[in-house]
Structures are given as structure tokens and as C-alpha cells.
Amino acid sequence: MGWFTVGSYLACAILSFIAAFGNRIVDRRAASFWRMVGLLMILLGINKQLDLQSLFTEIGRQIARAQGWMDQRQIVQFWFIVAFGTGALASFFLFVRIKRDLFGRFKLASTGLFFLLSFIVIRAAGFHHFDEVLRFRLIGAKMNWLLELTGIYLVFIAALQEFIWLRKILF
């Protein structure tokens, strides 16, 4: 499933860059939006393949052990998640506010990005009860697969719609 997800990120990135390329003539702001989405999909795909969050978690554990605050790591972990979640949501809503006309136009892509943001924040939390939610299976599929892939494919479908719309206009 990991390779499928990485491939999905890549396919979504490619389609996003195609939408950006097509929009470079029609709507520069939309081209910018799709370039940013494409870049985000590439970065998330690289992270998925390399499992960078596990690396950062292990680095954090090593620092906690070396500095002698391993017993208090849950407090640090909690505040890190609060800061990370707040920063991620604030960045998302700031981006929505700055480019509100594009988010109105690309509601499906925006919803997909919100699904991915939610997945990332839940994944970053890494607390036991959140991990149980992500491991829960619904008709054989893990919740983390459903959250992540739903986000990816909502963005993919939005980019595909944009490509089809651009094709009608340009050709």
C-alpha cells in the first residue's frame, strides 16, 4: 500500500503540474496554485517513501534520552503537536484567505488538501489513542489509508477537471 500511495502522490503531482502549465496563459494565479499543489504532492510523496516522520521521532527520542527528560517526553510531545497543528491550520487558513478566489474555484482540491492536512496532523500526534484510530479498519481498509488516499484523489480529480476544462478552452 505504501508504494501505491507514493505512486498516487506522483500521479497527482504530475497532473497538478500539467494544470499549472495549461493555466500559465489563461490564469497565472491558478497556475501558481497548481504549481504549489504539485510541489506539495512531491514533498509528501518523498516523505511517504522515506518515512521522515519516523526519523524525526527517533531523533527526538535520542535527544530526550541524552538530555535526561525522557520521562517528560509526553509533555514535550503534546506541546509540539499543539504548535505543529496550530501552525499547520493557521498556514492553511492564511493561504485560503490570501487565495480565497482560487479556493472557491477549486473546492474539491481544497477539500482534498484539508483531508491531507488532517491526516498529517493526526499522524504527527503519534499518541496511542490516535494511532488506534488510524489502525481501525473499515471494510478491510485502514483509516490512515482512507484519509490519505481520499485527500490525494480529491486533489487528483480536481486537477483532472482543471485539465479537461483547459483542454476545452485551449484546443
C-alpha positions as CSV (number, residue, x, y, z in Angstrom):
1,M,0.0,0.0,0.0
2,G,3.0,2.3,0.6
3,W,4.1,2.1,-3.0
4,F,0.6,2.7,-4.2
5,T,0.3,5.8,-2.1
6,V,3.7,7.1,-3.3
7,G,2.6,6.4,-6.9
8,S,-0.7,8.3,-6.2
9,Y,1.2,11.3,-4.9
10,L,3.4,11.2,-8.0
11,A,0.4,10.9,-10.4
12,C,-1.3,13.8,-8.6
13,A,1.8,15.9,-8.7
14,I,2.2,15.3,-12.5
15,L,-1.4,16.2,-13.2
16,S,-1.1,19.3,-11.0
17,F,1.9,20.5,-12.9
18,I,0.0,19.8,-16.2
19,A,-2.8,22.0,-14.9
20,A,-0.3,24.7,-13.9
21,F,1.3,24.6,-17.3
22,G,-2.0,24.9,-19.1
23,N,-3.0,27.8,-16.8
24,R,0.1,29.8,-17.4
25,I,-1.6,31.5,-20.3
26,V,-5.2,31.5,-19.0
27,D,-4.9,32.4,-15.3
28,R,-1.5,33.0,-13.7
29,R,-2.9,32.7,-10.1
30,A,-4.4,29.3,-10.9
31,A,-1.1,28.3,-12.4
32,S,0.6,29.3,-9.2
33,F,-2.0,27.3,-7.1
34,W,-1.4,24.2,-9.1
35,R,2.4,24.5,-9.0
36,M,2.2,24.8,-5.2
37,V,-0.1,21.8,-5.1
38,G,2.2,19.8,-7.3
39,L,5.2,20.7,-5.2
40,L,3.3,19.7,-2.0
41,M,2.4,16.3,-3.6
42,I,6.0,15.7,-4.5
43,L,7.2,16.5,-1.0
44,L,4.5,14.4,0.6
45,G,5.4,11.5,-1.7
46,I,9.1,11.8,-0.8
47,N,8.1,11.9,2.9
48,K,5.9,8.8,2.4
49,Q,8.7,6.9,0.7
50,L,11.5,7.9,3.1
51,D,9.3,7.8,6.3
52,L,10.9,11.0,7.5
53,Q,8.5,11.4,10.4
54,S,9.9,8.2,11.9
55,L,13.4,9.6,11.6
56,F,12.4,12.8,13.4
57,T,10.6,10.8,16.1
58,E,13.8,8.7,16.7
59,I,16.0,11.9,16.7
60,G,13.6,13.3,19.3
61,R,13.9,10.2,21.4
62,Q,17.6,10.3,21.3
63,I,17.7,13.9,22.3
64,A,15.3,13.2,25.2
65,R,17.5,10.3,26.4
66,A,20.7,12.3,26.0
67,Q,19.3,15.3,27.9
68,G,17.6,13.3,30.6
69,W,14.0,14.3,30.0
70,M,12.7,11.0,28.5
71,D,10.2,10.7,31.3
72,Q,8.7,14.1,30.5
73,R,8.7,13.5,26.7
74,Q,4.9,13.2,26.5
75,I,4.6,16.8,27.7
76,V,7.0,18.0,25.1
77,Q,5.3,15.8,22.5
78,F,1.9,17.3,23.4
79,W,3.1,20.9,23.0
80,F,4.9,20.0,19.8
81,I,1.7,18.7,18.4
82,V,-0.2,21.7,19.6
83,A,2.3,24.0,18.0
84,F,2.5,21.9,14.8
85,G,-1.2,21.6,14.4
86,T,-1.8,25.2,15.2
87,G,0.9,26.3,12.7
88,A,-0.4,23.9,10.0
89,L,-4.0,25.0,10.4
90,A,-3.0,28.7,10.6
91,S,-0.9,28.3,7.4
92,F,-3.8,26.6,5.6
93,F,-6.3,29.2,6.6
94,L,-3.9,32.1,5.8
95,F,-3.4,30.5,2.3
96,V,-7.1,30.2,1.9
97,R,-7.6,33.8,2.9
98,I,-4.9,35.1,0.6
99,K,-6.1,33.0,-2.4
100,R,-9.8,32.8,-1.4
101,D,-11.0,33.2,-5.0
102,L,-9.0,30.2,-6.0
103,F,-10.2,28.1,-3.1
104,G,-13.7,29.0,-4.1
105,R,-12.9,27.8,-7.6
106,F,-11.1,24.7,-6.5
107,K,-13.3,23.5,-3.7
108,L,-12.6,19.8,-4.4
109,A,-8.8,20.4,-4.3
110,S,-9.2,22.5,-1.2
111,T,-11.2,19.7,0.5
112,G,-8.5,17.2,-0.6
113,L,-5.8,19.4,0.9
114,F,-7.7,19.7,4.1
115,F,-8.0,15.8,4.3
116,L,-4.2,15.6,3.8
117,L,-3.6,18.3,6.4
118,S,-5.8,16.5,8.9
119,F,-4.1,13.2,8.2
120,I,-0.6,14.8,8.7
121,V,-1.6,16.4,12.0
122,I,-3.1,13.2,13.3
123,R,-0.1,11.2,12.1
124,A,2.3,13.7,13.7
125,A,0.4,13.4,17.0
126,G,1.5,9.8,17.3
127,F,-0.3,9.4,20.6
128,H,-1.5,5.9,21.3
129,H,-5.2,6.7,21.0
130,F,-4.6,8.5,17.7
131,D,-2.7,5.5,16.4
132,E,-5.6,3.3,17.3
133,V,-7.9,5.5,15.2
134,L,-5.6,5.3,12.2
135,R,-5.2,1.5,12.6
136,F,-9.0,1.0,12.7
137,R,-10.3,-0.9,9.7
138,L,-13.4,-0.1,7.8
139,I,-14.3,-2.9,5.3
140,G,-10.8,-4.1,5.4
141,A,-9.1,-0.7,4.7
142,K,-7.2,1.1,7.4
143,M,-8.4,4.6,8.3
144,N,-5.0,6.1,7.6
145,W,-5.2,4.7,4.0
146,L,-8.7,6.2,3.7
147,L,-7.8,9.6,5.0
148,E,-4.6,9.9,3.0
149,L,-5.8,8.4,-0.3
150,T,-9.1,10.4,-0.1
151,G,-7.1,13.6,0.1
152,I,-4.8,12.6,-2.7
153,Y,-7.6,11.6,-5.0
154,L,-9.8,14.6,-4.3
155,V,-6.9,16.8,-5.4
156,F,-6.2,14.4,-8.4
157,I,-9.9,14.6,-9.6
158,A,-9.8,18.4,-9.2
159,A,-6.6,18.6,-11.3
160,L,-8.1,16.3,-13.9
161,Q,-11.2,18.5,-14.0
162,E,-8.9,21.5,-14.5
163,F,-7.0,19.7,-17.3
164,I,-10.3,18.9,-19.1
165,W,-11.6,22.4,-18.7
166,L,-8.3,23.8,-20.0
167,R,-8.3,21.4,-23.0
168,K,-11.7,22.7,-24.0
169,I,-10.5,26.4,-23.8
170,L,-7.1,26.0,-25.4
171,F,-7.9,23.5,-28.1
